[in-house]
Amino acid sequence: MTKLLVVETSTRGDGSISRNMTRHFLKAWRAAHPDGEVISRDLVKTNLEFVTASWLQAYFTPPDHHTPEMKASLRLSDQLVQEILDADHVVIATPVYNYNVPSSLKAWVDHIVRKGLTLGNDGSGLVTNTKATVLFASGGVYTEGSPIRDRDIATQYLRLILNVIGISDVTVIAGGGAKAVDLGETTMDAFIEKLAPQLERAAAE
Ligand SMILES: Cc1cc2nc3c(=O)[nH]c(=O)nc-3n(C[C@H](O)[C@H](O)[C@H](O)COP(=O)(O)O)c2cc1C
């Protein structure tokens, strides 16, 4: 059975453009994969810590020497790692904040890049046979031809980190110019409709 992991980060609920992109993607994905399973990882509802000294100590202690406290420190990270290892397809839906991903998503990255689990000791990625689709919502437009193309750090960053853990098949769908929805210059439906062909293509693959 095909497994889809959906990682979402926006705090804006129904008003979130990235979450509306996810909804459209999911509708098409479910139609294309009627027997598929969707695992939702909503980072707004996940109590993710930033990296702490005790977490690092647990990370760098061989598992057979883990104390109960170390096991507890790594429990959520272990679960997040398992989710990505189990997935055939990972969707990450996120706003752009200050030219990069929100801190909640960066924290998720810090929890899923784990030596020996997602990253080999030789530096090779261990998440193989998995593809990713990244859904970005951003106030500005950063795609080819944009005068602020060089500020597209978020896309470069997520592509890089997914490649590092072994996911080389990465599709990015850029919901640029999303501020038009917030300013009432266009509707959410019209905005999503423009992205629909890309979303449906990525979901059908
Ligand atoms: C704190 C904050 C920082 C932002 N920084 C950027 C930015 O650097 N570049 C940009 O294009 N849009 C920026 N935006 C606009 C958001 O990317 C845009 O509102 C997007 O639709 C948010 O995603 P969501 O609708 O899924 O919550 C920022 C918004 C907020 C709230």
PDBQT file of the ligand as one rigid body, heavy atoms in Angstrom, charges set to zero:
ROOT
HETATM    1  C1  LIG A 301       6.506  36.276   9.776  1.00  0.00    +0.000 C 
HETATM    2  C2  LIG A 301       6.291  36.269   8.297  1.00  0.00    +0.000 A 
HETATM    3  C3  LIG A 301       7.373  36.371   7.457  1.00  0.00    +0.000 A 
HETATM    4  C4  LIG A 301       7.176  36.336   6.067  1.00  0.00    +0.000 A 
HETATM    5  N1  LIG A 301       8.261  36.409   5.250  1.00  0.00    +0.000 NA
HETATM    6  C5  LIG A 301       8.086  36.321   3.918  1.00  0.00    +0.000 A 
HETATM    7  C6  LIG A 301       9.206  36.355   3.046  1.00  0.00    +0.000 A 
HETATM    8  O1  LIG A 301      10.352  36.450   3.447  1.00  0.00    +0.000 OA
HETATM    9  N2  LIG A 301       8.977  36.253   1.722  1.00  0.00    +0.000 N 
HETATM   10  C7  LIG A 301       7.718  36.118   1.208  1.00  0.00    +0.000 A 
HETATM   11  O2  LIG A 301       7.583  36.003  -0.010  1.00  0.00    +0.000 OA
HETATM   12  N3  LIG A 301       6.628  36.079   2.008  1.00  0.00    +0.000 NA
HETATM   13  C8  LIG A 301       6.790  36.186   3.345  1.00  0.00    +0.000 A 
HETATM   14  N4  LIG A 301       5.706  36.127   4.176  1.00  0.00    +0.000 N 
HETATM   15  C9  LIG A 301       4.371  35.929   3.590  1.00  0.00    +0.000 C 
HETATM   16  C10 LIG A 301       3.941  34.462   3.672  1.00  0.00    +0.000 C 
HETATM   17  O3  LIG A 301       4.855  33.621   3.029  1.00  0.00    +0.000 OA
HETATM   18  C11 LIG A 301       2.546  34.304   3.036  1.00  0.00    +0.000 C 
HETATM   19  O4  LIG A 301       1.625  35.031   3.815  1.00  0.00    +0.000 OA
HETATM   20  C12 LIG A 301       2.095  32.868   2.933  1.00  0.00    +0.000 C 
HETATM   21  O5  LIG A 301       0.824  32.826   2.314  1.00  0.00    +0.000 OA
HETATM   22  C13 LIG A 301       1.998  32.192   4.303  1.00  0.00    +0.000 C 
HETATM   23  O6  LIG A 301       1.643  30.823   4.145  1.00  0.00    +0.000 OA
HETATM   24  P1  LIG A 301       0.244  30.276   4.698  1.00  0.00    +0.000 P 
HETATM   25  O7  LIG A 301      -0.803  31.092   3.979  1.00  0.00    +0.000 OA
HETATM   26  O8  LIG A 301       0.209  28.848   4.341  1.00  0.00    +0.000 OA
HETATM   27  O9  LIG A 301       0.240  30.522   6.176  1.00  0.00    +0.000 OA
HETATM   28  C14 LIG A 301       5.872  36.197   5.541  1.00  0.00    +0.000 A 
HETATM   29  C15 LIG A 301       4.777  36.098   6.403  1.00  0.00    +0.000 A 
HETATM   30  C16 LIG A 301       4.985  36.141   7.763  1.00  0.00    +0.000 A 
HETATM   31  C17 LIG A 301       3.795  36.021   8.683  1.00  0.00    +0.000 C 
ENDROOT
TORSDOF 0
